[in-house]
Amino acid sequence: MRDDAPARRRVLAAVAGIVAGATAGCAGGAGSGGDDRTTAGAVTDAAVTTGATSADGADLDLREANVVDVAVERDGDAYDFAVTLHHDDDGEEGYANWWQVERLDGGQLGRRDLLHAHSRQPFTRSETIEIPEGVDCVVVRGHDQTHGYGGRLAVVAPDSGAIRTVDQGPEPQSTDGEACPGG
């Protein structure tokens, strides 16, 4: 890792915050989906961060719905998740159509449906999701109409806000048994 990585992360986190503020009014609502499970596989290329990574998309497969940042804030018994996705919504017929929060074993806890393509990239959308007592680590995974799951996901410790991004490749990978970031 280069010596300028922490400074780059701060700059990228600031840019992600500005983009989030500029696009926060986008329509969309909560959806409920089935209990989407992930397939077995090895998770690779992990990096622990507390800010945006690869917000410029330089090392991402933009055909996939990549989770590039997650900000979490407790709201009573639930958590507000602000998820930043990076996907080439203008470059193909499909678009990033939802992101979801899962347990490490793949059980879905909540989902934010995205109702249209987003020409500004990356973009951030928020949703309040209840996390059951005793669940101290979750996965945030993006989805697109054409390719389904794939790309970069984030393993998140909701109480601390620590995240670890994971490049899962073109297919969803299992995170069952993964260590939570910051712990």
Backbone as a chain_set.jsonl record, in Angstrom:
{"seq": "MRDDAPARRRVLAAVAGIVAGATAGCAGGAGSGGDDRTTAGAVTDAAVTTGATSADGADLDLREANVVDVAVERDGDAYDFAVTLHHDDDGEEGYANWWQVERLDGGQLGRRDLLHAHSRQPFTRSETIEIPEGVDCVVVRGHDQTHGYGGRLAVVAPDSGAIRTVDQGPEPQSTDGEACPGG", "coords": {"N": [[0.859, -1.185, 0.0], [0.514, 2.231, -0.723], [2.119, 5.168, 0.693], [0.48, 7.421, 0.662], [-2.105, 6.567, 0.974], [-3.895, 6.871, 3.322], [-4.424, 9.677, 3.187], [-5.576, 9.86, 0.66], [-7.894, 8.356, 1.071], [-9.245, 10.045, 2.864], [-9.768, 12.246, 1.202], [-11.337, 10.997, -0.774], [-13.474, 10.174, 0.835], [-14.53, 12.65, 1.541], [-15.328, 13.584, -0.994], [-17.256, 11.631, -1.588], [-19.135, 12.279, 0.365], [-19.963, 14.819, -0.506], [-21.085, 14.165, -3.0], [-23.122, 12.504, -2.067], [-24.725, 14.332, -0.68], [-25.538, 15.967, -2.786], [-27.142, 14.294, -4.273], [-29.127, 13.295, -2.657], [-31.921, 13.503, -2.712], [-33.143, 11.634, -4.362], [-35.721, 9.517, -5.642], [-37.256, 6.608, -4.206], [-37.893, 3.638, -2.362], [-38.356, 1.546, 0.536], [-38.058, -1.912, 0.136], [-39.22, -5.263, 0.217], [-37.683, -8.237, 0.08], [-37.134, -11.667, -0.766], [-35.521, -14.184, 1.227], [-32.629, -13.816, 0.346], [-29.918, -15.758, -0.427], [-26.386, -16.312, -0.346], [-23.915, -17.73, -2.562], [-21.553, -20.377, -2.047], [-18.063, -19.71, -1.643], [-14.757, -18.3, -1.976], [-13.743, -15.405, -0.274], [-11.973, -12.601, -1.297], [-9.247, -10.156, -1.563], [-9.525, -8.099, 0.461], [-9.987, -5.028, 2.277], [-9.638, -2.995, 5.072], [-11.469, -0.191, 6.013], [-12.509, 3.151, 6.908], [-13.692, 4.938, 5.36], [-14.562, 6.104, 2.028], [-13.703, 3.95, -0.681], [-12.066, 3.518, -3.73], [-13.725, 5.345, -5.07], [-13.518, 6.622, -7.463], [-13.731, 4.613, -9.246], [-11.595, 3.34, -10.446], [-10.413, 0.767, -10.025], [-12.521, -0.993, -10.213], [-15.012, -3.294, -11.428], [-17.22, -1.975, -13.372], [-19.511, -2.961, -14.474], [-20.775, -4.315, -12.562], [-22.69, -3.922, -9.493], [-21.143, -2.124, -7.354], [-20.342, -1.784, -3.957], [-19.038, 0.949, -2.527], [-18.789, 2.509, -0.292], [-20.002, 2.751, 3.061], [-21.956, 4.293, 5.438], [-22.96, 4.275, 8.766], [-25.442, 4.852, 11.174], [-26.791, 4.779, 14.379], [-30.254, 4.561, 15.116], [-32.344, 4.651, 17.39], [-33.813, 1.571, 17.857], [-32.951, 0.688, 15.454], [-30.831, 1.01, 12.51], [-29.482, 3.578, 10.489], [-28.504, 3.227, 7.274], [-26.312, 4.51, 4.975], [-25.558, 3.991, 1.844], [-23.109, 3.831, -0.605], [-22.987, 3.319, -3.977], [-21.28, 2.226, -6.935], [-21.673, 1.998, -10.28], [-21.987, 1.278, -13.732], [-24.424, 2.757, -14.806], [-25.222, 4.16, -17.067], [-23.956, 2.935, -19.161], [-24.991, 0.475, -19.981], [-27.893, -1.653, -20.55], [-29.199, -2.457, -18.151], [-29.486, -1.384, -14.685], [-28.162, -0.455, -11.429], [-30.204, -1.879, -9.197], [-30.934, -2.439, -6.567], [-29.78, -2.416, -3.134], [-28.753, -4.404, -0.372], [-28.879, -5.359, 3.122], [-27.376, -7.904, 4.923], [-27.155, -10.765, 7.12], [-24.093, -12.37, 8.18], [-24.354, -14.994, 7.346], [-25.885, -14.798, 5.092], [-28.617, -14.336, 5.313], [-31.24, -12.137, 4.669], [-31.644, -8.862, 5.995], [-32.676, -6.38, 5.399], [-33.628, -4.157, 2.687], [-32.94, -1.773, 0.112], [-34.67, -0.543, -2.49], [-33.937, 0.603, -5.758], [-35.182, 2.737, -8.097], [-34.593, 3.646, -10.651], [-32.123, 4.389, -13.222], [-28.948, 5.872, -12.408], [-27.247, 8.626, -13.33], [-25.171, 10.087, -12.262], [-22.189, 9.158, -10.796], [-20.077, 7.945, -8.192], [-23.132, 7.067, -6.364], [-25.243, 7.757, -3.521], [-27.559, 6.251, -1.354], [-30.018, 6.008, 1.224], [-31.329, 3.99, 3.928], [-33.345, 2.886, 6.622], [-32.761, 0.248, 8.761], [-33.632, -2.53, 10.708], [-31.607, -4.189, 12.991], [-31.166, -7.257, 14.412], [-30.833, -7.984, 17.943], [-27.677, -8.989, 19.13], [-26.54, -9.371, 16.645], [-23.671, -8.378, 15.383], [-22.246, -7.829, 13.166], [-22.547, -7.2, 9.727], [-23.364, -7.644, 6.211], [-23.192, -5.633, 3.347], [-24.538, -5.565, 0.24], [-24.574, -4.964, -3.234], [-26.797, -4.948, -6.126], [-27.521, -5.57, -9.554], [-29.651, -5.135, -12.448], [-28.882, -6.564, -14.763], [-26.621, -8.267, -14.218], [-27.042, -9.292, -11.685], [-25.978, -10.159, -8.421], [-22.624, -9.308, -7.417], [-19.323, -7.916, -7.965], [-18.038, -5.435, -5.712], [-18.47, -5.819, -2.219], [-19.428, -4.884, 1.156], [-18.319, -5.57, 4.398], [-19.603, -4.886, 7.498], [-19.372, -3.372, 10.697], [-21.91, -2.449, 12.539], [-22.137, -0.965, 15.014], [-19.633, 0.326, 15.418], [-19.104, 1.369, 12.937], [-17.043, 0.593, 11.326], [-15.744, -0.617, 8.262], [-15.081, -3.205, 5.865], [-14.129, -3.6, 2.66], [-14.807, -5.932, 0.074], [-13.751, -7.612, -2.749], [-15.75, -9.48, -4.54], [-15.857, -10.53, -7.04], [-17.505, -11.632, -10.116], [-19.624, -13.154, -9.174], [-21.82, -13.726, -6.387], [-20.331, -14.106, -3.203], [-19.879, -16.187, -0.336], [-19.962, -14.942, 2.976], [-20.014, -16.064, 5.377], [-18.702, -16.79, 8.487], [-16.723, -14.895, 8.322], [-14.482, -12.507, 9.763], [-15.403, -9.66, 11.651], [-14.843, -6.243, 10.731], [-12.512, -4.15, 12.468], [-12.481, -5.564, 14.808]], "CA": [[0.0, 0.0, 0.0], [1.303, 3.451, -0.813], [2.089, 6.02, 1.88], [-0.561, 8.44, 0.568], [-3.431, 5.93, 1.038], [-4.828, 7.509, 4.27], [-4.839, 10.988, 2.682], [-6.484, 9.597, -0.464], [-9.174, 7.929, 1.637], [-9.937, 11.222, 3.401], [-10.261, 13.014, 0.058], [-12.437, 10.244, -1.375], [-14.613, 10.224, 1.755], [-15.126, 13.979, 1.406], [-16.012, 13.608, -2.287], [-18.462, 10.801, -1.455], [-20.099, 13.053, 1.148], [-20.506, 15.871, -1.368], [-21.958, 13.491, -3.962], [-24.304, 12.039, -1.33], [-25.574, 15.488, -0.416], [-26.091, 16.47, -4.041], [-28.102, 13.35, -4.864], [-29.919, 12.692, -1.579], [-33.363, 13.578, -2.918], [-33.61, 10.678, -5.359], [-36.879, 8.717, -5.222], [-37.056, 5.186, -3.955], [-38.439, 3.263, -1.076], [-37.963, 0.253, 1.062], [-38.702, -3.064, -0.46], [-38.961, -6.473, 0.962], [-37.427, -9.328, -0.83], [-37.023, -12.965, -0.12], [-34.318, -14.429, 1.991], [-31.612, -14.081, -0.653], [-28.736, -16.414, 0.117], [-25.218, -16.23, -1.203], [-23.333, -19.015, -2.899], [-20.281, -20.627, -1.377], [-16.894, -19.288, -2.388], [-13.739, -17.646, -1.168], [-13.728, -13.952, -0.323], [-10.587, -12.172, -1.478], [-8.953, -8.747, -1.806], [-10.199, -7.306, 1.485], [-9.302, -3.864, 2.814], [-10.415, -2.374, 6.138], [-11.488, 1.254, 5.867], [-13.616, 3.859, 7.54], [-14.155, 5.92, 4.387], [-14.796, 5.601, 0.679], [-12.595, 3.36, -1.408], [-12.284, 3.388, -5.162], [-14.869, 6.153, -5.49], [-13.344, 6.994, -8.861], [-14.011, 3.438, -10.052], [-10.406, 2.934, -11.174], [-10.125, -0.66, -9.929], [-13.793, -1.697, -10.082], [-15.734, -3.739, -12.612], [-18.409, -1.124, -13.304], [-20.703, -3.696, -14.907], [-21.345, -4.833, -11.317], [-23.123, -2.905, -8.522], [-20.088, -2.119, -6.342], [-20.506, -0.999, -2.734], [-17.75, 1.607, -2.321], [-18.755, 3.105, 1.042], [-21.187, 2.592, 3.903], [-21.975, 5.049, 6.69], [-24.013, 3.705, 9.608], [-25.759, 5.629, 12.369], [-27.869, 4.152, 15.153], [-31.494, 5.327, 15.205], [-33.182, 3.866, 18.301], [-33.58, 0.133, 17.731], [-32.556, 0.4, 14.076], [-29.644, 1.707, 12.019], [-29.572, 4.243, 9.193], [-27.409, 2.852, 6.39], [-26.115, 5.332, 3.778], [-24.732, 3.108, 1.023], [-22.638, 4.418, -1.851], [-22.767, 2.342, -5.041], [-20.673, 2.686, -8.181], [-22.1, 1.072, -11.325], [-22.125, 1.964, -15.016], [-25.849, 2.787, -15.139], [-25.415, 4.731, -18.402], [-23.242, 2.174, -20.178], [-25.646, -0.768, -20.368], [-29.346, -1.595, -20.432], [-29.619, -2.575, -16.761], [-28.928, -0.434, -13.724], [-28.121, -0.945, -10.049], [-31.618, -1.781, -8.827], [-31.102, -2.441, -5.121], [-28.723, -2.895, -2.246], [-29.361, -5.03, 0.793], [-28.078, -5.669, 4.302], [-27.535, -9.319, 5.244], [-26.321, -11.394, 8.141], [-22.932, -13.001, 7.559], [-24.767, -16.257, 6.722], [-26.639, -14.503, 3.882], [-30.02, -14.016, 5.579], [-31.519, -10.721, 4.423], [-32.199, -8.057, 7.089], [-33.394, -5.25, 4.819], [-33.247, -3.855, 1.314], [-33.327, -0.484, -0.471], [-34.9, -0.632, -3.927], [-33.573, 1.763, -6.564], [-36.222, 2.668, -9.111], [-34.161, 4.136, -11.963], [-30.68, 4.529, -13.414], [-28.335, 7.062, -11.815], [-26.179, 9.051, -14.23], [-24.032, 10.55, -11.457], [-21.55, 8.027, -10.14], [-20.945, 7.038, -7.449], [-24.304, 7.69, -5.757], [-25.534, 7.26, -2.175], [-28.96, 6.197, -0.937], [-30.127, 5.597, 2.625], [-32.476, 3.204, 4.382], [-33.285, 2.483, 8.024], [-32.911, -1.204, 8.821], [-33.529, -3.104, 12.044], [-30.601, -5.228, 13.158], [-31.524, -7.986, 15.634], [-29.882, -8.013, 19.044], [-26.683, -10.045, 18.991], [-25.907, -9.319, 15.32], [-22.703, -7.288, 15.487], [-21.547, -7.694, 11.897], [-23.459, -7.416, 8.601], [-22.831, -7.495, 4.86], [-23.965, -4.785, 2.444], [-24.281, -6.103, -1.09], [-25.328, -4.334, -4.306], [-27.394, -5.831, -7.133], [-27.948, -4.861, -10.76], [-30.638, -5.853, -13.259], [-28.283, -7.418, -15.783], [-25.672, -9.253, -13.706], [-27.383, -9.776, -10.344], [-24.973, -9.812, -7.419], [-21.253, -9.364, -7.884], [-18.585, -6.693, -7.682], [-17.516, -5.213, -4.368], [-19.407, -5.763, -1.103], [-18.822, -4.352, 2.378], [-18.601, -6.193, 5.688], [-19.762, -3.696, 8.328], [-19.682, -3.445, 12.129], [-22.827, -1.313, 12.683], [-21.913, -0.134, 16.195], [-18.438, 1.162, 15.273], [-19.06, 1.948, 11.601], [-15.897, 0.085, 10.569], [-16.11, -1.429, 7.1], [-14.049, -3.864, 5.071], [-14.666, -3.885, 1.334], [-14.359, -7.22, -0.433], [-14.02, -7.823, -4.162], [-16.248, -10.846, -4.646], [-15.868, -10.968, -8.427], [-18.785, -11.543, -10.807], [-20.642, -13.97, -8.504], [-21.871, -13.48, -4.941], [-19.522, -15.015, -2.401], [-20.291, -16.347, 1.054], [-19.183, -14.241, 3.997], [-20.231, -16.801, 6.618], [-17.452, -17.047, 9.187], [-15.797, -13.772, 8.181], [-14.272, -11.658, 10.935], [-15.942, -8.316, 11.49], [-13.766, -5.251, 10.757], [-12.323, -3.397, 13.702], [-12.625, -6.419, 15.987]], "C": [[0.892, 1.231, 0.0], [1.133, 4.286, 0.438], [0.961, 7.041, 1.847], [-1.972, 7.858, 0.675], [-4.354, 6.573, 2.07], [-5.316, 8.876, 3.789], [-5.819, 10.823, 1.527], [-7.856, 9.185, 0.047], [-9.954, 9.111, 2.195], [-10.531, 12.054, 2.273], [-11.456, 12.3, -0.574], [-13.667, 10.239, -0.48], [-15.314, 11.577, 1.658], [-15.899, 14.091, 0.096], [-17.304, 12.802, -2.214], [-19.535, 11.539, -0.664], [-20.753, 14.149, 0.327], [-21.474, 15.268, -2.38], [-23.237, 13.037, -3.275], [-25.254, 13.197, -1.067], [-26.251, 16.001, -1.676], [-27.183, 15.577, -4.609], [-29.059, 12.756, -3.85], [-31.411, 12.686, -1.839], [-33.926, 12.572, -3.903], [-34.728, 9.811, -4.813], [-36.482, 7.276, -5.003], [-37.581, 4.87, -2.595], [-37.962, 1.912, -0.67], [-38.713, -0.831, 0.328], [-38.469, -4.247, 0.426], [-38.791, -7.578, -0.035], [-37.402, -10.618, -0.066], [-35.754, -13.044, 0.677], [-33.231, -14.819, 1.011], [-30.379, -14.635, 0.019], [-27.587, -16.266, -0.869], [-24.724, -17.634, -1.51], [-22.003, -19.157, -2.192], [-19.138, -20.166, -2.266], [-15.931, -18.581, -1.47], [-13.812, -16.144, -1.356], [-12.273, -13.514, -0.375], [-10.487, -10.665, -1.562], [-9.663, -7.828, -0.82], [-9.326, -6.14, 1.925], [-10.19, -3.24, 3.874], [-10.304, -0.87, 5.991], [-12.558, 1.844, 6.759], [-14.14, 4.941, 6.614], [-14.296, 5.285, 3.026], [-13.533, 4.992, 0.099], [-12.992, 3.241, -2.861], [-13.487, 4.177, -5.649], [-14.745, 6.583, -6.944], [-13.567, 5.816, -9.799], [-12.808, 2.857, -10.758], [-10.154, 1.427, -11.131], [-11.388, -1.502, -9.769], [-14.293, -2.188, -11.437], [-17.075, -3.02, -12.585], [-19.648, -1.756, -13.932], [-21.455, -4.252, -13.697], [-21.767, -3.671, -10.424], [-22.169, -2.954, -7.331], [-20.448, -1.236, -5.16], [-19.143, -0.387, -2.44], [-17.658, 2.323, -0.986], [-20.075, 2.823, 1.744], [-20.986, 3.451, 5.14], [-23.175, 4.544, 7.481], [-24.189, 4.577, 10.837], [-26.936, 4.974, 13.075], [-29.047, 5.11, 15.256], [-32.467, 4.522, 16.06], [-32.824, 2.399, 18.222], [-33.113, -0.274, 16.339], [-31.283, 1.177, 13.735], [-29.971, 2.346, 10.675], [-28.319, 3.878, 8.404], [-27.412, 3.801, 5.202], [-25.093, 4.585, 2.926], [-24.396, 3.807, -0.288], [-22.313, 3.295, -2.83], [-22.077, 3.009, -6.222], [-20.952, 1.616, -9.231], [-22.29, 1.869, -12.605], [-23.585, 1.942, -15.458], [-26.106, 3.32, -16.545], [-24.85, 3.847, -19.506], [-23.882, 0.869, -20.592], [-27.142, -0.673, -20.106], [-29.827, -1.647, -18.99], [-28.993, -1.51, -15.892], [-28.878, -1.094, -12.35], [-29.527, -0.774, -9.489], [-31.911, -2.024, -7.355], [-29.788, -2.718, -4.427], [-29.425, -3.477, -1.033], [-28.341, -5.236, 1.891], [-28.417, -7.1, 4.688], [-26.763, -9.667, 6.506], [-25.115, -11.994, 7.415], [-23.301, -14.308, 6.863], [-25.635, -16.051, 5.486], [-28.103, -14.185, 4.096], [-30.268, -12.52, 5.474], [-32.164, -10.054, 5.634], [-33.01, -6.878, 6.564], [-32.845, -4.928, 3.447], [-33.737, -2.466, 0.928], [-33.453, -0.682, -1.976], [-34.53, 0.687, -4.585], [-34.418, 1.692, -7.825], [-35.811, 3.117, -10.506], [-32.647, 4.183, -12.022], [-30.203, 5.844, -12.806], [-27.149, 7.464, -12.684], [-24.968, 9.585, -13.474], [-23.49, 9.365, -10.68], [-20.354, 8.496, -9.334], [-22.142, 7.793, -6.872], [-24.61, 7.004, -4.43], [-27.027, 7.323, -1.916], [-29.022, 5.585, 0.457], [-31.389, 4.789, 2.878], [-32.262, 2.877, 5.855], [-33.631, 1.005, 8.102], [-32.735, -1.667, 10.257], [-32.514, -4.241, 12.026], [-30.929, -5.955, 14.462], [-30.421, -7.924, 16.691], [-28.947, -9.205, 18.862], [-26.02, -10.105, 17.627], [-24.979, -8.115, 15.33], [-21.903, -7.077, 14.209], [-22.521, -8.041, 10.774], [-22.71, -7.241, 7.284], [-23.761, -6.575, 4.085], [-23.543, -5.174, 1.033], [-25.165, -5.382, -2.108], [-25.819, -5.357, -5.318], [-27.719, -4.996, -8.362], [-28.818, -5.762, -11.619], [-30.025, -6.874, -14.206], [-27.463, -8.557, -15.2], [-26.04, -9.828, -12.345], [-26.364, -9.28, -9.334], [-23.593, -9.946, -8.03], [-20.567, -8.054, -7.563], [-18.106, -6.631, -6.248], [-18.656, -5.153, -3.364], [-18.691, -5.147, 0.082], [-19.279, -5.185, 3.561], [-18.539, -5.051, 6.69], [-20.039, -4.07, 9.774], [-20.586, -2.253, 12.429], [-22.527, -0.404, 13.873], [-20.712, 0.789, 16.056], [-18.396, 1.883, 13.926], [-17.882, 1.478, 10.769], [-16.391, -0.775, 9.414], [-14.87, -2.077, 6.501], [-14.693, -4.152, 3.723], [-14.021, -5.158, 0.812], [-14.739, -7.32, -1.902], [-14.447, -9.268, -4.326], [-16.259, -11.361, -6.08], [-17.268, -10.908, -9.012], [-19.915, -12.343, -10.156], [-20.655, -13.653, -7.019], [-21.085, -14.547, -4.183], [-20.041, -15.064, -0.974], [-19.378, -15.536, 1.966], [-19.348, -14.919, 5.349], [-18.878, -17.146, 7.237], [-16.421, -15.945, 9.056], [-15.668, -13.018, 9.497], [-14.823, -10.269, 10.639], [-14.796, -7.296, 11.54], [-13.703, -4.525, 12.094], [-12.374, -4.256, 14.949], [-11.567, -7.419, 16.168]], "O": [[1.925, 1.248, 0.669], [0.147, 4.15, 1.162], [0.519, 7.492, 2.904], [-2.945, 8.586, 0.483], [-5.516, 6.817, 1.746], [-6.489, 9.206, 3.96], [-6.791, 11.572, 1.429], [-8.874, 9.62, -0.491], [-11.171, 9.188, 2.03], [-11.667, 12.517, 2.373], [-12.47, 12.93, -0.875], [-14.791, 10.293, -0.98], [-16.542, 11.648, 1.688], [-17.004, 14.633, 0.074], [-18.336, 13.239, -2.723], [-20.719, 11.437, -0.984], [-21.955, 14.386, 0.445], [-22.562, 15.802, -2.594], [-24.322, 13.17, -3.84], [-26.467, 13.049, -1.217], [-27.407, 16.423, -1.637], [-28.053, 16.046, -5.344], [-29.748, 11.787, -4.166], [-32.119, 11.899, -1.21], [-35.104, 12.659, -4.248], [-34.692, 9.409, -3.65], [-35.492, 6.795, -5.554], [-37.703, 5.758, -1.752], [-37.264, 1.218, -1.409], [-39.873, -0.662, -0.049], [-37.599, -4.221, 1.297], [-39.649, -7.82, -0.885], [-37.626, -10.648, 1.144], [-35.005, -12.072, 0.781], [-32.931, -16.002, 0.849], [-29.854, -14.025, 0.95], [-27.797, -16.114, -2.072], [-25.063, -18.596, -0.821], [-21.397, -18.166, -1.785], [-19.231, -20.223, -3.492], [-16.252, -18.295, -0.317], [-13.93, -15.664, -2.484], [-11.442, -13.989, 0.399], [-11.5, -9.969, -1.624], [-10.333, -6.88, -1.229], [-8.099, -6.236, 1.948], [-11.366, -2.98, 3.621], [-9.208, -0.326, 5.862], [-13.404, 1.131, 7.297], [-14.946, 5.775, 7.029], [-14.166, 4.069, 2.882], [-12.427, 5.465, 0.36], [-14.132, 2.901, -3.178], [-14.197, 3.727, -6.548], [-15.75, 6.876, -7.592], [-13.591, 5.992, -11.017], [-12.963, 1.966, -11.593], [-9.714, 0.863, -12.133], [-11.325, -2.612, -9.24], [-14.027, -1.568, -12.467], [-17.975, -3.421, -11.846], [-20.721, -1.152, -13.923], [-22.626, -4.616, -13.798], [-21.262, -2.558, -10.575], [-22.369, -3.741, -6.406], [-20.818, -0.075, -5.335], [-18.192, -1.108, -2.136], [-16.565, 2.711, -0.575], [-21.12, 2.676, 1.11], [-19.96, 3.349, 5.813], [-24.271, 4.402, 6.939], [-23.214, 4.991, 11.465], [-27.948, 4.654, 12.452], [-28.87, 6.312, 15.455], [-33.313, 3.798, 15.534], [-31.685, 2.013, 18.483], [-32.904, -1.458, 16.077], [-30.737, 1.903, 14.567], [-30.642, 1.749, 9.833], [-27.203, 4.186, 8.824], [-28.413, 3.892, 4.491], [-23.906, 4.553, 3.251], [-25.277, 4.307, -0.988], [-21.477, 2.435, -2.555], [-22.264, 4.199, -6.477], [-20.523, 0.47, -9.092], [-22.715, 3.023, -12.557], [-23.949, 1.202, -16.372], [-27.113, 2.964, -17.157], [-25.227, 3.996, -20.669], [-23.362, 0.2, -21.485], [-27.605, 0.295, -19.501], [-30.775, -0.946, -18.637], [-28.072, -0.812, -16.317], [-29.47, -2.151, -12.133], [-29.994, 0.353, -9.323], [-33.049, -1.828, -6.928], [-28.822, -3.183, -5.031], [-30.548, -3.094, -0.705], [-27.133, -5.284, 1.657], [-29.588, -7.471, 4.772], [-25.84, -8.958, 6.906], [-25.114, -12.112, 6.189], [-22.645, -14.699, 5.898], [-26.081, -17.028, 4.883], [-28.783, -13.797, 3.146], [-29.583, -11.726, 6.119], [-33.1, -10.591, 6.227], [-33.941, -6.427, 7.231], [-31.751, -5.358, 3.08], [-34.807, -2.033, 1.355], [-32.466, -0.956, -2.658], [-34.779, 1.759, -4.033], [-34.377, 0.695, -8.545], [-36.591, 2.988, -11.449], [-31.968, 4.036, -11.005], [-30.963, 6.807, -12.705], [-26.16, 6.735, -12.769], [-23.851, 9.539, -13.99], [-24.231, 8.66, -9.996], [-19.659, 9.406, -9.787], [-22.164, 9.024, -6.89], [-24.286, 5.833, -4.23], [-27.68, 8.321, -2.219], [-28.19, 4.755, 0.824], [-32.375, 4.888, 2.148], [-31.137, 2.623, 6.285], [-34.654, 0.562, 7.58], [-31.803, -1.248, 10.942], [-32.553, -5.126, 11.172], [-30.966, -5.324, 15.518], [-29.237, -7.824, 16.371], [-29.379, -10.294, 18.484], [-25.032, -10.819, 17.458], [-25.432, -6.971, 15.291], [-20.994, -6.248, 14.167], [-23.232, -9.043, 10.847], [-21.579, -6.757, 7.25], [-24.981, -6.719, 4.157], [-22.366, -5.123, 0.677], [-26.362, -5.207, -1.88], [-25.328, -6.485, -5.368], [-28.143, -3.847, -8.238], [-28.74, -6.988, -11.536], [-30.6, -7.94, -14.422], [-27.594, -9.699, -15.641], [-25.396, -10.775, -11.894], [-25.938, -8.126, -9.382], [-23.416, -10.62, -9.045], [-21.169, -7.172, -6.951], [-17.804, -7.658, -5.641], [-19.682, -4.521, -3.614], [-17.484, -4.911, 0.027], [-20.466, -5.473, 3.715], [-17.547, -4.323, 6.741], [-20.836, -4.966, 10.052], [-20.084, -1.137, 12.564], [-22.65, 0.815, 13.754], [-20.757, 1.926, 16.526], [-17.719, 2.903, 13.794], [-17.724, 1.907, 9.626], [-17.33, -1.557, 9.562], [-13.759, -1.56, 6.618], [-15.691, -4.869, 3.65], [-12.849, -5.43, 1.07], [-15.901, -7.137, -2.264], [-13.62, -10.179, -4.262], [-16.63, -12.51, -6.316], [-18.134, -10.217, -8.476], [-21.068, -12.207, -10.567], [-19.611, -13.344, -6.445], [-21.169, -15.736, -4.49], [-20.583, -14.08, -0.47], [-18.169, -15.46, 1.744], [-18.873, -14.404, 6.361], [-18.016, -17.728, 6.578], [-15.337, -16.052, 9.63], [-16.633, -12.905, 10.254], [-14.719, -9.771, 9.518], [-13.862, -7.473, 12.323], [-14.72, -4.318, 12.756], [-12.315, -3.722, 16.057], [-11.6, -8.185, 17.13]]}, "num_chains": 1, "name": "protein.A"}
